[in-house]
């Protein structure tokens, strides 16, 4: 009997240290736990600097960034939202800084509220998301941004989607790009890095993912 009691206790201890299962059926909720309605506004603010690391060693750093959009789907098995606007600035609201291109302005030509946007959505992998450079409902698209520099425009694109992970059951939910995805220069300005990797993390203002 004593051995059985010890075995039961050991089993209970083992269960206690097993981490909670990741969310494979995510729901976007408010801090109070209410399900967020479709059409609700989304705002994401950078968590740490946004950094573009060029292939030639030139880095561009933006200390502030905000993205805006709206919830398109929140079904209990899929969260899907638009990104319709994006701003990138440096310290004090000025341009982003670099170690070789001077002050840098950043624009995203494919975003326009109500007509053209990017789409971010959860995937079948638990606690993971995908960012597509096209309207929601489109299977694929091109992610493009432009660096406006002292040496001219540097346009970068990526034809495949970007993936990342998100935190659960905390407010705000934090979304982190995975693996520093690479973007390739599209225009002919040879003074721009031929490619670069993007490091970014955002907090989803006021919402959590359960």
Secondary structure by P-SEA (a helix, b strand, c coil): caaaaaaaaaaaaaaaaccccccccccccccccccccccbbbbbbbcccbbbbccccbbbbbcbbbbbbbbccccccbbbbbbcbbbbbcccccbbbbccccbbbbbbcccccccbbbbbbbccccccccccccccccccbbbbbbbbccccbbbbbbcbbbbbccccccccbbbbbcccbbbbbccccccccccbbbbbcccccccccc
